[in-house]
Amino acid sequence: MLYTTPAALPHNAARYVFLSQWAYWCSLAVALLSVRYIPLGAIRTAVMLTPVLTAALCVATSFWLYEACDEYQRVRILRGVTFTAIILAIGTLGYFLLELAGFPRLSMLPVNLLGWSVFNLQMLYVLFRSR
């Protein structure tokens, strides 16, 4: 068996990152609409938990991409993870202090949306930059 070096990027990698993010946003919209239109019960609970599955899809896509890339791209992806963590840590700590100063309590939903969106934008940046 001949050893071949992997391609610089997996085929259609940017499309997979974009589609996983799009699936996450769509499932989140459906979950938010289910609060208004679906009566309480098991079906509503199941529909409201679908963003967890699509978030797992985003994680799986990111991990697949990380495993398929070379060392340079892996370092860039890890820098993106670190940058996202720094943004979220500063944002949550800053708003925590603002809540102590009298601002209204904030749901974790905007923080989650910001985190996934920033990370996936950085993944797309790494993909387009490495071409």
C-alpha positions as CSV (number, residue, x, y, z in Angstrom):
1,M,0.0,0.0,0.0
2,L,1.4,3.4,-1.0
3,Y,1.5,6.2,1.5
4,T,0.0,9.4,0.3
5,T,0.0,12.7,2.1
6,P,-3.4,14.1,2.9
7,A,-4.7,17.1,1.1
8,A,-4.2,20.5,2.7
9,L,-7.9,20.7,3.4
10,P,-10.7,18.1,3.5
11,H,-13.0,18.4,0.5
12,N,-15.9,20.9,1.1
13,A,-14.8,21.6,4.7
14,A,-16.1,25.2,4.7
15,R,-19.4,24.0,3.5
16,Y,-19.7,21.5,6.4
17,V,-18.8,24.2,9.0
18,F,-21.3,26.6,7.4
19,L,-24.1,23.9,7.3
20,S,-23.5,22.8,10.8
21,Q,-23.8,26.4,12.0
22,W,-26.9,26.9,9.9
23,A,-28.5,23.8,11.3
24,Y,-27.7,25.1,14.8
25,W,-29.4,28.4,14.1
26,C,-32.4,26.8,12.5
27,S,-32.9,24.4,15.4
28,L,-32.6,27.2,17.8
29,A,-35.2,29.2,16.0
30,V,-37.6,26.2,16.0
31,A,-37.0,25.7,19.7
32,L,-37.7,29.4,20.4
33,L,-40.9,29.2,18.3
34,S,-42.0,26.0,20.1
35,V,-42.4,27.9,23.3
36,R,-45.2,29.9,21.7
37,Y,-46.9,27.3,19.5
38,I,-46.5,23.9,21.0
39,P,-48.3,23.1,24.2
40,L,-46.5,21.8,27.3
41,G,-45.5,18.2,27.2
42,A,-43.0,15.7,26.0
43,I,-43.0,16.9,22.3
44,R,-42.2,20.4,23.3
45,T,-39.4,19.3,25.6
46,A,-38.0,17.1,22.7
47,V,-38.2,20.0,20.3
48,M,-36.5,22.4,22.8
49,L,-33.6,19.9,23.2
50,T,-32.8,19.8,19.4
51,P,-30.3,22.7,19.6
52,V,-28.2,20.4,21.9
53,L,-28.0,17.8,19.0
54,T,-27.0,20.4,16.5
55,A,-24.5,21.9,18.8
56,A,-23.0,18.3,19.0
57,L,-23.0,18.3,15.2
58,C,-21.0,21.6,15.3
59,V,-18.5,20.0,17.8
60,A,-18.2,16.8,15.7
61,T,-17.6,18.8,12.5
62,S,-15.0,20.9,14.2
63,F,-13.3,17.8,15.6
64,W,-13.4,16.0,12.2
65,L,-11.9,19.1,10.6
66,Y,-9.2,19.3,13.3
67,E,-8.2,15.7,12.8
68,A,-8.1,16.0,9.0
69,C,-5.9,19.1,8.9
70,D,-2.1,19.4,9.1
71,E,-0.2,20.8,12.0
72,Y,-0.3,24.5,10.9
73,Q,-4.0,24.4,10.6
74,R,-4.4,22.7,13.9
75,V,-2.5,25.4,15.6
76,R,-4.7,28.0,13.9
77,I,-7.8,26.2,15.0
78,L,-6.5,26.0,18.6
79,R,-5.8,29.7,18.5
80,G,-9.4,30.2,17.4
81,V,-10.6,28.1,20.4
82,T,-8.4,30.2,22.7
83,F,-9.6,33.5,21.2
84,T,-13.2,32.4,21.6
85,A,-12.7,31.4,25.2
86,I,-11.0,34.7,26.0
87,I,-13.9,36.7,24.4
88,L,-16.5,34.7,26.3
89,A,-14.6,34.9,29.6
90,I,-14.2,38.7,29.3
91,G,-17.8,39.1,28.2
92,T,-19.4,37.0,30.9
93,L,-17.2,38.4,33.6
94,G,-17.9,42.0,32.4
95,Y,-21.6,41.4,32.3
96,F,-21.5,39.7,35.7
97,L,-20.1,42.9,37.1
98,L,-22.7,44.9,35.3
99,E,-25.4,42.7,36.8
100,L,-24.0,43.5,40.3
101,A,-24.3,47.2,39.3
102,G,-28.0,46.8,38.6
103,F,-28.3,45.7,35.0
104,P,-30.9,43.0,34.3
105,R,-30.0,39.3,34.5
106,L,-29.0,37.9,31.1
107,S,-29.9,34.4,29.8
108,M,-27.0,32.1,28.8
109,L,-28.5,31.9,25.3
110,P,-26.9,35.1,23.9
111,V,-23.5,34.0,25.4
112,N,-23.9,30.6,23.8
113,L,-24.8,32.1,20.4
114,L,-21.9,34.5,20.6
115,G,-19.5,31.6,21.4
116,W,-20.6,29.3,18.6
117,S,-20.8,32.1,16.1
118,V,-17.3,33.5,16.9
119,F,-15.8,30.0,16.8
120,N,-17.3,29.0,13.6
121,L,-16.4,32.3,11.9
122,Q,-12.8,31.7,13.0
123,M,-13.0,28.1,11.6
124,L,-14.1,29.5,8.3
125,Y,-11.3,32.1,8.4
126,V,-8.8,29.4,9.0
127,L,-10.2,27.4,6.1
128,F,-10.2,30.2,3.6
129,R,-6.8,31.6,4.8
130,S,-5.1,28.2,4.3
131,R,-6.1,27.7,0.7
